[in-house]
Every structure is written in C-alpha cells, then in structure tokens.
Amino acid sequence: MKKVAIVGCGGSGKSHVARALGDVLDAPVTHLDAAFYDDEWNELPMEKFAAVQRDLVAQEKWVIDGNYNSTLQIRLEACDTVVLMDVSTPAALWGVFSRQLRHGAGHKGNGVHNRIHWGVIKYVATYRRKMRPRVMAKIDQFAAGHADVVLLTSRRQTRRWLRKAAARQS
C-alpha cells in the first residue's frame, strides 16, 4: 500500500483516515478540499485542479482524500488501494455537525474544511442514493484489477482497519 485514494461522503471520516494512514505509511497526505478551495472559498479552475492531481499521483507514495467525482478517474487509475468510507447517512450527518462543533468553521490546515450550508447538508443526506452508485461505478471501471478496494462502513470498523494497517507496516 503506497498510493491510496480515499473517497466517501462528507462527514464519513476521509480526512481522519488520510492523516492516520499518512502517518502509518510515511506518505504525504493531500486533502483535495485544500487543493480546490483557497482561504476565501474560491474554487480552482477544473483544468488546474486536474493538473494538480496528475502531479500528485505521479509521486512514489501518496494518500489523497476527497470525492470530486469529475476528477476521480485520475486517482483511481494511479492508486494501488481505494478506501471507500461507506458510513450510513445519519453517521455522515453526525460527522459533519460534530466536526463543526469540534473545529468551528473555516480552513484548519489539517484537512478540516468546514462550511455547512444547505447544499452540504443536502449532498450528505442524498449521497448514498445519488453519488455512491456513481463512485462505485468509477471504482469498478478505473480501479478494479489493479487496486485493492477497502469498504469501511462504520467508525469502529475503520479504527480496527487502521490498527491492522499499522501492524502490517511495522
């Protein structure tokens, strides 16, 4: 495990897993929200965002977290492991709100990018029905055959998997 793409719903724990896995693998961690948004929440043009990701995946080791379905193919074709954070909708909504309570709004420099508004809540609430099938189809199309796919459905299962990953690396 050297090149890891972490995908899933907002509030599912992608950034937490990315930080922990980056430590375990001694690999650089990129939170795509930090690459896509500046401090004023302005978006990077999509062509530049794709170019940034192509540069990132050309590295020898990396952990990248974020969905960004429009550029997911770039990460899936280059990774050796896909981690799909597949928690329930209530768990993801709790993750979004609890993160806001713990960290407040704004950019925190550790992968935490909080900006709760109706669009975020709607995205999280409908992710399993609308976005998850699209993500699964892309995983099947662009990662199957060359990458291990890890499906994590709860925070407890995630903690166990991270412990096992750390044990395998030591």
Secondary structure, DSSP 4 states (H G I P E B T S, - for coil): --EEEEEE-TTSSHHHHHHHHHHHHT--EEEHHHHHB-TT-PBPPHHHHHHHHHHHHTSSSEEEE---GGGHHHHHHH-SEEEEE---HHHHHHHHHHHHHHH-SEE-SSS-EE---HHHHHHHHHHHHHHHHHHHHHHHHHTTTTSEEEEE-SHHHHHHHHHHHHHHH-
